[in-house]
Amino acid sequence: MNRRQSLKVFGAGVTAKLSAGRPVGPDQEDALRIRIVPTSHREKGGRAIELSGPSRHFHVVITNVSPRSVRLWKEWCSWGYFNLSFRVTDEAGASVQARKKDRGWDRNFPDFDIIPPGSHHVREVTFDPTTWEGSPLPAENRHKVVRMMAV
């Protein structure tokens, strides 16, 4: 995984993490590259994500950079639900972790997507407080600048 992608975030900011919980071996860790897609570009500060509330979203693109297909757990099942988390670092250097809250499972079995070589998988991220704990969203009518790095 590309662990050094960073992005300045306006309104709220994050660090994306895709865990190693995949249906096949650990050799796939180097097979995937994660990219956080900016929602805007600023003259000063460059790439940015602007999040003003829990309904605003951004995308994380997962790319298979290996010569063979890779399996990635789907988010609807417990195997993939917790795979994406975020670490937020503010301007003072303090970091917090944003991750999905625990939940019950009415239906749950392992399920995955197959990402062919050179292909992409896109995940939409919103920081709905009913789903996420440690959300980096600022208080209403407030502005916050943080850094985001895909890990």
PyMOL commands that set and color helices and strands:
alter all, ss='L'
color gray80, all
select helices_A, chain A and resi 26-31+78-81
alter helices_A, ss='H'
color red, helices_A
select strands_A, chain A and resi 5-10+16-18+32-37+40-42+46-48+57-64+70-73+84-90+95-100+112-115+120-126+132-133+145-150
alter strands_A, ss='S'
color yellow, strands_A
deselect
rebuild
show_as cartoon
